[in-house]
Amino acid sequence: MGSQVIVSDKMKLLIALIVLQFCFAGFHIVSRVALDIGVSQVVYPVYRNIIALLLLAPSAYFLEKNQRPPLTFPLLVQFFLLALLGITANQGLYLLGLYYASPTFASAMQNSVPAITFVMAATLRLEKVNIRKRYGLAKVVGTVASIGGATVITLYKGLPLLHHTLGHSLKEETSAIKMQNLRWGCIYLVGHCLSWAGWMVFQAPVLKKYPAKLSFTSLTCFFGLLQFLAIAAFVETDLNKWKIQSGEELFTILYGGIVASGAVIYLQTWCIQKGGPVFVAVFQPLQTLLVTIMATFLLGYQLYTGGFIGSILIMAGLYLVLWGKTEEKREEEREKEDSLINHLLCGESKDEAKSDIP
């Protein structure tokens, strides 16, 4: 019975991580559309976080009313800093980078997040690195394979697998115009990846102090919204930029708020609590595969052999990491059982020694 519960928990985490990457992949496409139709890079995240906060705050208040730990000043400072990393810097630098780059390129750049997260978590001793063990080597090799697969998808074109050209030439011309400032796009996206990795690592210890996930997410959104409003007060003073003028703009804002901020932030927080920051980050390369597929079938891009080869590497890397994490947990459980047995045996031997004393 206990083994069934463990399998069920693993499947829930796996499904949640896959759904998470689908949501992120859709957000790449939606954000590209939003920038193309002229939505402000500051107004967009403000509306996005307002919607997310309106969705999350009532649920957090009623569902976790008796579960929330008391808020202290150090906790508030930590929430402010987490919002600065995970909301303001993360979302702001992403939109700046996406403005100069394509969705596929932005997604490919994000594949540096697992490596950055792994280094940060290992440095802070939140993740064990033991390449002498098979599971430790599997985690390292799996992370490298996942990043390598996503890189192949982006850098190696290969031969076409599907013979359609609908909208392909137009998208290539648009991409060529936007990529003229690719250097700035790279700088912004690197900053975006650093802030995202930092947020995933540093929220893990805060979650131990404040385990109410909905309230945790709501507070992070709240401070992120305040920070974006402060930026908007100086950067975006044109009132016309704040008006929603089309159904497309409304859809992109609703998707950004309901899915990419509300659902995704809560889901990612839950996944980090269940699987750890590196385990969540290693699924990031799957996003590039999904963006490639969406761009192919929704926007008319061609699919090439590079995408197929890269997807195999990604899946192999994910399997290695999954296996490594599973074996690591099994060994930890065995060590705990052995320690408990030794403790009980020592206790029994002491009791026997006492009983032998006349």
VENHU-V356182 format. One record per residue. N is the residue number from 1. RES is the residue in three letters. NEAR is the number of other ideal C-beta (glycine too) atoms within 8 Angstrom. Layout:
N/RES/NEAR
N/RES/NEAR
//
This chain:
1/MET/4
2/GLY/5
3/SER/6
4/GLN/7
5/VAL/8
6/ILE/8
7/VAL/8
8/SER/8
9/ASP/9
10/LYS/9
11/MET/8
12/LYS/8
13/LEU/11
14/LEU/9
15/ILE/8
16/ALA/11
17/LEU/12
18/ILE/10
19/VAL/9
20/LEU/14
21/GLN/13
22/PHE/9
23/CYS/13
24/PHE/12
25/ALA/13
26/GLY/11
27/PHE/13
28/HIS/16
29/ILE/14
30/VAL/13
31/SER/15
32/ARG/11
33/VAL/10
34/ALA/14
35/LEU/12
36/ASP/6
37/ILE/10
38/GLY/5
39/VAL/11
40/SER/9
41/GLN/11
42/VAL/12
43/VAL/12
44/TYR/15
45/PRO/14
46/VAL/12
47/TYR/11
48/ARG/14
49/ASN/15
50/ILE/10
51/ILE/15
52/ALA/14
53/LEU/12
54/LEU/8
55/LEU/11
56/LEU/15
57/ALA/10
58/PRO/8
59/SER/9
60/ALA/13
61/TYR/9
62/PHE/7
63/LEU/7
64/GLU/11
65/LYS/7
66/ASN/4
67/GLN/7
68/ARG/10
69/PRO/8
70/PRO/4
71/LEU/6
72/THR/6
73/PHE/5
74/PRO/6
75/LEU/12
76/LEU/9
77/VAL/8
78/GLN/9
79/PHE/13
80/PHE/9
81/LEU/9
82/LEU/14
83/ALA/17
84/LEU/12
85/LEU/14
86/GLY/15
87/ILE/17
88/THR/12
89/ALA/12
90/ASN/13
91/GLN/12
92/GLY/13
93/LEU/13
94/TYR/13
95/LEU/13
96/LEU/12
97/GLY/17
98/LEU/15
99/TYR/10
100/TYR/12
101/ALA/14
102/SER/9
103/PRO/12
104/THR/13
105/PHE/13
106/ALA/15
107/SER/14
108/ALA/12
109/MET/14
110/GLN/14
111/ASN/14
112/SER/10
113/VAL/13
114/PRO/15
115/ALA/9
116/ILE/11
117/THR/14
118/PHE/13
119/VAL/8
120/MET/11
121/ALA/14
122/ALA/11
123/THR/6
124/LEU/7
125/ARG/5
126/LEU/10
127/GLU/10
128/LYS/6
129/VAL/9
130/ASN/7
131/ILE/7
132/ARG/5
133/LYS/9
134/ARG/7
135/TYR/14
136/GLY/14
137/LEU/11
138/ALA/13
139/LYS/15
140/VAL/10
141/VAL/10
142/GLY/18
143/THR/15
144/VAL/9
145/ALA/13
146/SER/19
147/ILE/14
148/GLY/10
149/GLY/19
150/ALA/17
151/THR/11
152/VAL/12
153/ILE/16
154/THR/11
155/LEU/6
156/TYR/9
157/LYS/4
158/GLY/9
159/LEU/5
160/PRO/7
161/LEU/8
162/LEU/7
163/HIS/3
164/HIS/7
165/THR/7
166/LEU/5
167/GLY/9
168/HIS/11
169/SER/7
170/LEU/7
171/LYS/12
172/GLU/8
173/GLU/8
174/THR/8
175/SER/9
176/ALA/8
177/ILE/7
178/LYS/11
179/MET/12
180/GLN/6
181/ASN/8
182/LEU/10
183/ARG/6
184/TRP/9
185/GLY/17
186/CYS/11
187/ILE/9
188/TYR/13
189/LEU/17
190/VAL/10
191/GLY/11
192/HIS/15
193/CYS/13
194/LEU/9
195/SER/13
196/TRP/13
197/ALA/13
198/GLY/10
199/TRP/12
200/MET/16
201/VAL/13
202/PHE/11
203/GLN/14
204/ALA/14
205/PRO/8
206/VAL/13
207/LEU/13
208/LYS/7
209/LYS/8
210/TYR/11
211/PRO/10
212/ALA/11
213/LYS/11
214/LEU/12
215/SER/13
216/PHE/15
217/THR/13
218/SER/12
219/LEU/10
220/THR/14
221/CYS/16
222/PHE/11
223/PHE/14
224/GLY/15
225/LEU/13
226/LEU/9
227/GLN/12
228/PHE/16
229/LEU/9
230/ALA/8
231/ILE/11
232/ALA/11
233/ALA/7
234/PHE/6
235/VAL/7
236/GLU/9
237/THR/6
238/ASP/6
239/LEU/6
240/ASN/5
241/LYS/8
242/TRP/8
243/LYS/6
244/ILE/6
245/GLN/4
246/SER/7
247/GLY/5
248/GLU/9
249/GLU/12
250/LEU/9
251/PHE/9
252/THR/15
253/ILE/15
254/LEU/9
255/TYR/12
256/GLY/18
257/GLY/16
258/ILE/12
259/VAL/12
260/ALA/13
261/SER/14
262/GLY/12
263/ALA/10
264/VAL/13
265/ILE/14
266/TYR/12
267/LEU/12
268/GLN/11
269/THR/13
270/TRP/10
271/CYS/14
272/ILE/14
273/GLN/10
274/LYS/7
275/GLY/10
276/GLY/11
277/PRO/14
278/VAL/13
279/PHE/11
280/VAL/14
281/ALA/13
282/VAL/14
283/PHE/13
284/GLN/13
285/PRO/16
286/LEU/12
287/GLN/14
288/THR/17
289/LEU/15
290/LEU/12
291/VAL/14
292/THR/13
293/ILE/9
294/MET/13
295/ALA/13
296/THR/12
297/PHE/5
298/LEU/7
299/LEU/9
300/GLY/10
301/TYR/10
302/GLN/9
303/LEU/11
304/TYR/11
305/THR/8
306/GLY/12
307/GLY/13
308/PHE/11
309/ILE/12
310/GLY/17
311/SER/11
312/ILE/9
313/LEU/13
314/ILE/16
315/MET/9
316/ALA/11
317/GLY/19
318/LEU/14
319/TYR/9
320/LEU/13
321/VAL/15
322/LEU/10
323/TRP/11
324/GLY/15
325/LYS/13
326/THR/10
327/GLU/11
328/GLU/13
329/LYS/8
330/ARG/8
331/GLU/10
332/GLU/8
333/GLU/8
334/ARG/8
335/GLU/8
336/LYS/8
337/GLU/8
338/ASP/8
339/SER/8
340/LEU/8
341/ILE/8
342/ASN/8
343/HIS/8
344/LEU/8
345/LEU/8
346/CYS/8
347/GLY/8
348/GLU/8
349/SER/8
350/LYS/8
351/ASP/8
352/GLU/8
353/ALA/8
354/LYS/7
355/SER/6
356/ASP/5
357/ILE/5
358/PRO/1
//
